[in-house]
Amino acid sequence: MKMLTTLLTILLLTMSLAVKADAYKGAVAFDLGDFETAFREFTSCAKNGDVVCQSILGAMYSYGRGVPEDDSEAVKWYRKAAEQGYADAQFSLGAMYVNGDGIPEDDQEAVRWYRKAAEQGYASAQFNLGVMYADGRGVPQNDNEAVKWYRKAAEQGLASAQSNLGVMYANGYGVPQNDREAEKWYRKAAEQGYADAQFNLGIMYDTGEGVPENDREAVKWYRKAAEQGLASAQSNLGIMYATGEGVPEDYVKGYMWASLAAANGDSSATDLKKILKALMTPAQIAEAQRLASEWWEKHNQ
């Protein structure tokens, strides 16, 4: 709901005053949760050829707001707006091709539509085009092209692109390996709350790569990512508690974070649990399990 509401706000800001007047009832109805009225109003201006309304209508079909979810209809309306050069719809149509939603999966078509939006400066499309080059989907694999598009999106502040650009610098993919540049881009994304970047920044502090080694800083960034549910960060945070690095040694908290990481699919955390269990009393194990259960219930409602 929040994602689609944000999308509507952004799209409506791009409308002409005349179209805003036509779509005003739809926007108000949507904000009030009256999706059927919103759908009716946006359908009217979409049928009159307005690209913003067409893109909104595509999103309403995609999310099932005011109408039964129908990816084929979503594709239809995204395409109408995309063919008129509307970048948001071009990006959305590319995503439909990547995922095979409402249309046969086609990476080459996805790349074509991502590129059209990316060349208009649409950051999310630039990022996705970078991913396609990095993975060799729909285009020959090319790290240099991946870096190019990640950078364009990263410089617009897109956290996912900043994080991926950091990965490219950390590993020397498409650019000379440079820990300082990796740290710079990880930090930009981490400060926006991007969990993968927070984890990777934690690793840099943990190992002293690109920054002076600092266990407390490592714990700080591992914790931020762990609290968002990133299994690898939960596992590393568990290790820090188990070994007393950057925090006072605490087997209970170490076991708690290892349990959460294991539940989220981190296989290495299972080994940590076994090691800690041999060092803990039954009461400590029970307390760690209680803390893990409370965290899980709070974050998985």
BAGU-267988 format. One record per residue: x negated, y, z negated of N, C-alpha, C in turn; residue in three letters. Coordinates in pm, whole numbers, padded with zeros to 5 digits, always signed. Layout:
<recs>
XYZXYZXYZALA
...
</recs>
This chain:
<recs>
-00083-00120+00000+00000+00000+00000-00087+00125+00000MET
-00185+00130-00088-00270+00247-00099-00343+00272+00031LYS
-00394+00164+00095-00470+00178+00219-00384+00238+00328MET
-00260+00191+00341-00173+00241+00446-00129+00382+00415LEU
-00106+00416+00289-00069+00552+00252-00181+00648+00287THR
-00305+00610+00261-00420+00693+00296-00429+00709+00446THR
-00407+00601+00520-00409+00607+00665-00307+00706+00717LEU
-00185+00701+00662-00081+00794+00705-00122+00938+00681LEU
-00180+00966+00565-00222+01102+00532-00323+01153+00632THR
-00421+01071+00663-00525+01110+00757-00466+01134+00895ILE
-00382+01044+00939-00325+01056+01074-00236+01178+01087LEU
-00155+01203+00984-00063+01316+00992-00137+01449+00996LEU
-00254+01455+00936-00332+01577+00938-00379+01612+01078LEU
-00386+01512+01166-00435+01535+01301-00322+01574+01398THR
-00200+01574+01351-00087+01602+01439-00076+01752+01470MET
-00015+01782+01585+00023+01919+01615+00138+01959+01525SER
+00161+02088+01512+00270+02134+01426+00404+02081+01474LEU
+00422+02076+01608+00550+02029+01661+00573+01884+01624ALA
+00470+01802+01638+00486+01661+01606+00502+01643+01456VAL
+00432+01726+01378+00447+01719+01233+00593+01739+01194LYS
+00658+01832+01262+00799+01858+01231+00883+01736+01265ALA
+00854+01673+01379+00930+01554+01420+00906+01438+01324ASP
+00782+01426+01275+00747+01311+01192+00761+01338+01043ALA
+00798+01462+01008+00803+01499+00866+00895+01406+00786TYR
+01012+01378+00841+01106+01291+00771+01046+01153+00747LYS
+00973+01104+00848+00911+00973+00833+00806+00972+00724GLY
+00727+01079+00719+00621+01087+00619+00680+01095+00478ALA
+00784+01178+00463+00848+01192+00332+00910+01060+00289VAL
+00979+00996+00382+01042+00868+00351+00938+00765+00310ALA
+00826+00764+00381+00720+00668+00347+00668+00691+00206PHE
+00643+00817+00173+00593+00850+00039+00692+00810-00069ASP
+00820+00812-00036+00924+00776-00133+00948+00625-00136LEU
+00878+00553-00051+00896+00408-00046+01012+00364+00040GLY
+01071+00457+00114+01182+00423+00204+01123+00390+00340ASP
+01068+00271+00352+00993+00235+00471+01082+00217+00594PHE
+01206+00178+00573+01294+00160+00688+01321+00293+00756GLU
+01347+00398+00677+01367+00531+00735+01239+00579+00801THR
+01126+00558+00734+00997+00599+00789+00973+00530+00923ALA
+01001+00401+00927+00981+00326+01050+01068+00383+01162PHE
+01192+00414+01132+01284+00468+01233+01233+00602+01287ARG
+01188+00688+01197+01142+00821+01240+01013+00812+01321GLU
+00921+00728+01278+00795+00716+01352+00816+00647+01486PHE
+00914+00557+01493+00945+00493+01621+00991+00596+01722THR
+01069+00693+01674+01122+00796+01764+01009+00875+01829SER
+00915+00924+01747+00809+01005+01808+00707+00918+01882CYS
+00694+00792+01842+00605+00701+01914+00656+00677+02055ALA
+00786+00659+02068+00846+00635+02200+00836+00758+02289LYS
+00818+00874+02226+00799+00997+02303+00653+01017+02344ASN
+00569+00918+02312+00432+00920+02361+00328+00977+02269GLY
+00369+01013+02144+00270+01073+02055+00174+00965+02003ASP
+00044+00988+02019-00055+00887+01984-00063+00861+01834VAL
-00044+00966+01755-00053+00949+01610+00063+00861+01561VAL
+00183+00892+01609+00300+00812+01571+00284+00668+01620CYS
+00230+00651+01739+00209+00516+01791+00112+00438+01702GLN
+00008+00504+01658-00090+00438+01573-00031+00405+01436SER
+00047+00497+01382+00115+00472+01255+00211+00355+01269ILE
+00285+00353+01380+00380+00245+01403+00307+00111+01412LEU
+00193+00110+01479+00114-00012+01485+00074-00059+01346GLY
+00035+00036+01261-00004+00001+01124+00114-00052+01045ALA
+00232+00005+01066+00351-00041+00993+00386-00184+01033MET
+00372-00215+01161+00394-00354+01204+00286-00446+01145TYR
+00162-00397+01143+00052-00479+01094+00066-00510+00945SER
+00112-00411+00867+00125-00429+00722+00265-00476+00680TYR
+00359-00476+00775+00495-00518+00740+00566-00417+00653GLY
+00556-00290+00686+00622-00183+00611+00742-00131+00690ARG
+00861-00155+00639+00982-00107+00705+01029-00196+00818GLY
+00954-00302+00842+00982-00394+00951+00907-00523+00921VAL
+00960-00638+00963+00884-00762+00939+00745-00754+01004PRO
+00646-00806+00935+00510-00804+00988+00507-00873+01124GLU
+00446-00806+01221+00444-00858+01358+00316-00807+01425ASP
+00215-00890+01428+00087-00847+01483+00095-00820+01633ASP
+00180-00891+01703+00194-00867+01847+00247-00727+01874SER
+00346-00685+01795+00398-00549+01810+00295-00447+01766GLU
+00218-00479+01663+00111-00389+01619+00013-00366+01734ALA
-00027-00475+01800-00119-00464+01913-00058-00377+02023VAL
+00069-00397+02050+00137-00320+02155+00126-00170+02130LYS
+00153-00127+02006+00153+00016+01976+00012+00072+01961TRP
-00077-00009+01904-00217+00036+01899-00269+00058+02041TYR
-00233-00034+02132-00283-00024+02270-00232+00102+02338ARG
-00104+00135+02316-00048+00256+02378-00128+00380+02337LYS
-00161+00388+02208-00238+00503+02161-00384+00494+02204ALA
-00439+00373+02200-00580+00354+02238-00604+00392+02383ALA
-00510+00356+02470-00526+00386+02612-00515+00535+02641GLU
-00462+00611+02545-00460+00757+02558-00584+00820+02494GLN
-00677+00734+02447-00803+00785+02395-00805+00814+02246GLY
-00705+00764+02172-00698+00793+02030-00790+00698+01953TYR
-00892+00754+01889-00999+00673+01831-00950+00579+01721ALA
-00860+00626+01637-00812+00541+01528-00746+00415+01583ASP
-00668+00431+01688-00601+00316+01748-00700+00227+01821ALA
-00800+00286+01883-00903+00207+01950-00975+00117+01850GLN
-01007+00175+01734-01071+00098+01629-00979-00016+01582PHE
-00853+00017+01557-00759-00085+01509-00739-00196+01611SER
-00732-00159+01739-00716-00259+01844-00839-00349+01850LEU
-00958-00291+01833-01079-00371+01828-01076-00473+01716GLY
-01025-00429+01599-01017-00519+01484-00918-00633+01510ALA
-00811-00604+01581-00714-00709+01614-00778-00815+01705MET
-00862-00769+01799-00931-00864+01887-01033-00947+01809TYR
-01104-00885+01717-01204-00959+01638-01137-01071+01559VAL
-01025-01040+01497-00959-01134+01407-00859-01225+01477ASN
-00829-01195+01603-00729-01276+01674-00590-01257+01617GLY
-00561-01135+01572-00429-01104+01515-00338-01049+01624ASP
-00237-01127+01662-00140-01080+01761-00190-01086+01903GLY
-00308-01140+01919-00371-01145+02050-00484-01248+02042ILE
-00517-01316+02152-00628-01414+02144-00759-01346+02103PRO
-00833-01412+02017-00961-01356+01973-01052-01336+02093GLU
-01113-01216+02100-01198-01184+02215-01301-01082+02169ASP
-01422-01129+02141-01525-01040+02089-01567-00933+02190ASP
-01567-00968+02318-01606-00869+02418-01505-00755+02425GLN
-01377-00787+02416-01275-00682+02413-01286-00600+02285GLU
-01316-00667+02174-01335-00596+02048-01447-00494+02062ALA
-01559-00537+02120-01673-00447+02139-01633-00329+02228VAL
-01557-00359+02332-01517-00251+02424-01438-00143+02352ARG
-01345-00184+02268-01262-00085+02199-01336-00019+02083TRP
-01418-00097+02013-01501-00035+01909-01590+00073+01970TYR
-01648+00042+02086-01740+00137+02149-01669+00267+02187ARG
-01548+00254+02240-01474+00374+02277-01451+00464+02156LYS
-01415+00404+02044-01394+00482+01922-01527+00533+01866ALA
-01629+00446+01870-01760+00483+01816-01818+00602+01891ALA
-01801+00605+02021-01856+00714+02101-01783+00846+02077GLU
-01668+00838+02011-01599+00960+01968-01639+01000+01826GLN
-01732+00924+01767-01779+00957+01633-01702+00894+01521GLY
-01619+00794+01550-01537+00729+01448-01626+00634+01367TYR
-01651+00669+01242-01754+00602+01162-01729+00452+01144ALA
-01606+00414+01113-01578+00271+01090-01602+00190+01218SER
-01573+00249+01334-01598+00180+01460-01748+00170+01485ALA
-01822+00275+01451-01968+00271+01465-02026+00158+01379GLN
-01976+00148+01257-02022+00041+01169-01989-00096+01226PHE
-01865-00115+01268-01825-00246+01322-01901-00281+01449ASN
-01930-00181+01531-02009-00205+01651-02151-00248+01611LEU
-02204-00187+01506-02334-00229+01455-02332-00373+01409GLY
-02225-00413+01342-02212-00552+01297-02209-00647+01416VAL
-02139-00608+01521-02129-00695+01640-02267-00715+01702MET
-02348-00608+01707-02484-00621+01759-02571-00704+01666TYR
-02557-00683+01535-02638-00759+01439-02608-00908+01446ALA
-02480-00942+01468-02438-01082+01470-02438-01143+01610ASP
-02457-01059+01713-02453-01110+01849-02315-01156+01891GLY
-02213-01083+01848-02075-01117+01884-02024-01021+01992ARG
-01993-01075+02108-01941-00993+02218-02048-00916+02292GLY
-02170-00918+02239-02286-00854+02301-02409-00938+02266VAL
-02517-00928+02344-02640-00996+02304-02689-00942+02169PRO
-02739-01031+02082-02788-00987+01952-02900-00885+01971GLN
-02890-00773+01898-02987-00665+01915-02994-00582+01788ASN
-03099-00604+01708-03112-00533+01582-03133-00383+01602ASP
-03201-00345+01710-03223-00203+01735-03090-00130+01757ASN
-03001-00193+01833-02869-00134+01854-02788-00134+01725GLU
-02802-00241+01647-02732-00246+01518-02774-00129+01431ALA
-02904-00106+01420-02956+00005+01340-02903+00138+01392VAL
-02903+00153+01522-02855+00277+01584-02713+00311+01538LYS
-02624+00212+01543-02484+00238+01510-02463+00245+01359TRP
-02538+00163+01283-02529+00176+01137-02570+00318+01095TYR
-02677+00367+01155-02726+00499+01117-02623+00608+01146ARG
-02560+00601+01262-02461+00702+01295-02348+00705+01191LYS
-02303+00586+01150-02196+00578+01050-02248+00615+00912ALA
-02370+00573+00881-02429+00602+00750-02446+00752+00729ALA
-02486+00820+00834-02506+00965+00824-02376+01040+00808GLU
-02264+00972+00835-02133+01031+00808-02083+00995+00668GLN
-02164+00918+00595-02129+00886+00457-02056+00755+00436GLY
-02047+00670+00538-01976+00544+00523-02062+00447+00442LEU
-02012+00408+00325-02092+00329+00231-02136+00195+00289ALA
-02046+00126+00358-02081-00005+00414-02196+00006+00514SER
-02196+00114+00591-02303+00134+00688-02434+00171+00618ALA
-02425+00252+00514-02544+00286+00437-02606+00161+00377GLN
-02522+00075+00323-02570-00050+00264-02637-00139+00369SER
-02574-00155+00483-02631-00240+00588-02759-00181+00645ASN
-02765-00047+00654-02888+00017+00700-03000-00009+00600LEU
-02967-00008+00472-03065-00044+00370-03117-00185+00390GLY
-03029-00278+00422-03069-00417+00446-03166-00424+00565VAL
-03138-00347+00669-03225-00350+00787-03365-00300+00752MET
-03372-00193+00673-03503-00143+00631-03573-00239+00535TYR
-03498-00300+00445-03558-00392+00347-03621-00513+00415ALA
-03562-00556+00527-03607-00678+00594-03685-00652+00723ASN
-03692-00526+00764-03762-00495+00888-03689-00542+01011GLY
-03556-00536+01007-03475-00574+01123-03444-00449+01205TYR
-03501-00439+01324-03470-00327+01412-03541-00198+01377GLY
-03613-00198+01265-03693-00084+01221-03815-00140+01147VAL
-03923-00063+01137-04034-00111+01053-03988-00127+00908PRO
-04033-00234+00844-03994-00260+00705-04038-00143+00617GLN
-03945-00093+00534-03974+00025+00453-03887+00023+00328ASN
-03948-00014+00214-03872-00027+00090-03814+00107+00044ASP
-03888+00214+00065-03839+00346+00020-03712+00385+00097ARG
-03713+00360+00226-03593+00389+00305-03479+00297+00264GLU
-03510+00172+00238-03406+00078+00192-03344+00128+00063ALA
-03429+00168-00032-03380+00219-00160-03293+00343-00141GLU
-03336+00431-00052-03260+00555-00027-03118+00523+00019LYS
-03105+00433+00114-02973+00403+00170-02890+00317+00075TRP
-02955+00225+00005-02883+00149-00097-02824+00243-00201TYR
-02903+00339-00245-02857+00430-00350-02737+00512-00305ARG
-02742+00561-00181-02630+00640-00130-02501+00559-00135LYS
-02510+00432-00094-02391+00346-00095-02354+00307-00238ALA
-02454+00277-00320-02429+00236-00458-02359+00345-00537ALA
-02398+00468-00513-02337+00580-00586-02193+00605-00543GLU
-02153+00545-00430-02013+00550-00388-01935+00430-00440GLN
-02004+00342-00515-01935+00228-00573-01938+00102-00488GLY
-02025+00097-00387-02029-00019-00297-02108-00130-00364TYR
-02040-00240-00395-02098-00344-00481-02223-00409-00424ALA
-02225-00441-00296-02342-00506-00237-02466-00417-00252ASP
-02449-00288-00232-02562-00196-00244-02605-00183-00390ALA
-02510-00183-00482-02544-00178-00623-02629-00300-00661GLN
-02588-00415-00614-02664-00538-00640-02804-00528-00582PHE
-02816-00486-00456-02946-00478-00393-03036-00374-00459ASN
-02977-00264-00505-03054-00164-00578-03103-00224-00710LEU
-03018-00304-00773-03059-00373-00894-03179-00463-00870GLY
-03178-00535-00759-03290-00623-00725-03419-00541-00708ILE
-03407-00425-00645-03527-00343-00623-03587-00300-00756MET
-03503-00261-00852-03554-00225-00984-03606-00348-01058TYR
-03543-00461-01036-03584-00586-01101-03723-00629-01055ASP
-03750-00611-00926-03876-00660-00868-03980-00551-00847THR
-03938-00423-00862-04033-00313-00841-04063-00287-00695GLY
-03970-00317-00607-03988-00293-00464-03922-00160-00426GLU
-04002-00065-00383-03949+00065-00341-03927+00162-00455GLY
-03925+00110-00578-03908+00191-00700-03994+00130-00809VAL
-04029+00208-00912-04101+00148-01024-04014+00042-01092PRO
-04073-00071-01128-03997-00176-01194-03934-00122-01322GLU
-03805-00150-01340-03732-00097-01454-03614-00189-01483ASN
-03632-00273-01586-03528-00373-01616-03397-00309-01658ASP
-03404-00198-01730-03280-00132-01773-03200-00080-01653ARG
-03271-00024-01556-03202+00022-01435-03147-00097-01357GLU
-03223-00205-01355-03175-00325-01287-03044-00372-01350ALA
-03041-00378-01482-02920-00420-01554-02805-00325-01523VAL
-02835-00196-01523-02730-00095-01495-02661-00122-01361LYS
-02740-00148-01257-02681-00166-01125-02621-00305-01107TRP
-02684-00406-01168-02622-00538-01167-02484-00533-01233TYR
-02475-00460-01344-02349-00454-01417-02239-00388-01334ARG
-02276-00278-01266-02175-00209-01184-02118-00301-01077LYS
-02206-00379-01014-02159-00473-00911-02086-00591-00974ALA
-02136-00638-01088-02073-00751-01156-01931-00718-01200ALA
-01911-00597-01246-01778-00555-01291-01678-00548-01175GLU
-01730-00540-01053-01643-00544-00935-01621-00686-00885GLN
-01682-00785-00954-01658-00923-00918-01757-00985-00823GLY
-01871-00917-00797-01970-00974-00706-02046-01085-00778LEU
-02031-01207-00728-02083-01325-00797-02234-01321-00817ALA
-02308-01279-00714-02453-01276-00725-02499-01178-00833SER
-02428-01067-00846-02462-00970-00951-02427-01024-01088ALA
-02316-01094-01098-02278-01155-01226-02382-01257-01269GLN
-02431-01335-01174-02533-01434-01204-02662-01369-01253SER
-02707-01264-01182-02830-01197-01221-02816-01126-01355ASN
-02697-01071-01380-02674-01008-01510-02680-01112-01621LEU
-02626-01230-01593-02634-01339-01689-02778-01376-01720GLY
-02863-01377-01618-03004-01408-01637-03071-01302-01725ILE
-03037-01175-01699-03098-01068-01779-03062-01083-01927MET
-02938-01119-01955-02898-01141-02095-02967-01264-02152TYR
-02979-01367-02072-03039-01491-02120-03186-01474-02153ALA
-03255-01387-02079-03399-01369-02097-03434-01244-02178THR
-03332-01162-02206-03358-01040-02281-03435-00935-02203GLY
-03412-00930-02073-03479-00830-01989-03383-00714-01962GLU
-03420-00597-02011-03337-00478-01991-03222-00466-02087GLY
-03196-00572-02162-03091-00576-02265-03139-00668-02377VAL
-03084-00653-02497-03120-00750-02602-03076-00890-02560PRO
-03159-00988-02591-03125-01127-02558-02992-01164-02621GLU
-02902-01222-02540-02767-01254-02588-02716-01372-02506ASP
-02725-01491-02564-02683-01611-02493-02533-01611-02464TYR
-02455-01554-02557-02310-01551-02538-02274-01471-02413VAL
-02331-01351-02398-02302-01269-02280-02364-01330-02155LYS
-02480-01392-02173-02541-01460-02058-02452-01571-02006GLY
-02398-01651-02098-02309-01761-02061-02179-01708-02001TYR
-02129-01599-02058-02006-01539-02007-02022-01499-01860MET
-02131-01425-01829-02150-01379-01692-02182-01495-01598TRP
-02254-01594-01648-02281-01712-01566-02152-01787-01534ALA
-02062-01794-01630-01933-01861-01608-01851-01790-01502SER
-01852-01657-01509-01777-01578-01410-01839-01595-01271LEU
-01972-01592-01264-02039-01608-01135-02009-01746-01077ALA
-02012-01849-01160-01982-01984-01112-01839-01993-01062ALA
-01747-01931-01134-01606-01931-01093-01587-01859-00961ALA
-01676-01764-00932-01668-01689-00807-01752-01751-00696ASN
-01806-01872-00723-01871-01946-00616-02022-01941-00612GLY
-02087-01885-00715-02233-01880-00716-02287-02010-00776ASP
-02346-02097-00694-02389-02228-00740-02505-02221-00839SER
-02591-02119-00824-02706-02108-00914-02663-02079-01058SER
-02546-02017-01072-02497-01984-01206-02462-02110-01285ALA
-02426-02216-01215-02395-02341-01283-02518-02395-01356THR
-02634-02382-01293-02759-02425-01357-02790-02341-01480ASP
-02765-02209-01470-02788-02121-01585-02697-02159-01701LEU
-02573-02192-01669-02480-02234-01775-02533-02359-01848LYS
-02583-02454-01772-02634-02577-01832-02752-02548-01925LYS
-02841-02459-01881-02958-02423-01962-02915-02355-02091ILE
-02824-02260-02079-02780-02186-02197-02700-02275-02292LEU
-02618-02361-02236-02535-02447-02319-02619-02530-02415LYS
-02736-02573-02369-02824-02655-02453-02885-02574-02567ALA
-02880-02441-02556-02940-02355-02656-02837-02292-02751LEU
-02708-02317-02723-02601-02249-02797-02528-02343-02891MET
-02468-02282-02994-02382-02358-03084-02243-02371-03021THR
-02162-02466-03065-02025-02477-03014-01947-02347-03033PRO
-01969-02278-03144-01898-02152-03169-01939-02046-03067ALA
-02066-02040-03032-02113-01943-02933-02055-01974-02795GLN
-02051-02102-02761-01993-02140-02632-01846-02102-02625ILE
-01774-02129-02733-01632-02095-02737-01611-01944-02723ALA
-01697-01864-02787-01686-01718-02778-01715-01672-02636GLU
-01816-01729-02573-01849-01692-02436-01735-01727-02341ALA
-01674-01842-02362-01562-01882-02277-01442-01790-02297GLN
-01421-01747-02422-01311-01654-02450-01334-01522-02378ARG
-01456-01469-02386-01488-01342-02321-01473-01353-02170LEU
-01518-01464-02114-01506-01484-01969-01360-01492-01927ALA
-01278-01561-02007-01135-01573-01975-01066-01438-01981SER
-01100-01358-02082-01040-01226-02095-01077-01138-01975GLU
-01204-01143-01936-01248-01063-01820-01175-01109-01695TRP
-01165-01239-01677-01102-01294-01557-00956-01253-01548TRP
-00884-01262-01658-00742-01226-01660-00723-01078-01632GLU
-00811-00996-01685-00801-00851-01667-00826-00812-01522LYS
-00917-00880-01456-00958-00840-01321-00892-00922-01210HIS
-00808-01017-01246-00742-01100-01142-00592-01106-01164ASN
-00533-00994-01199-00389-00989-01218-00317-00971-01086GLN
</recs>
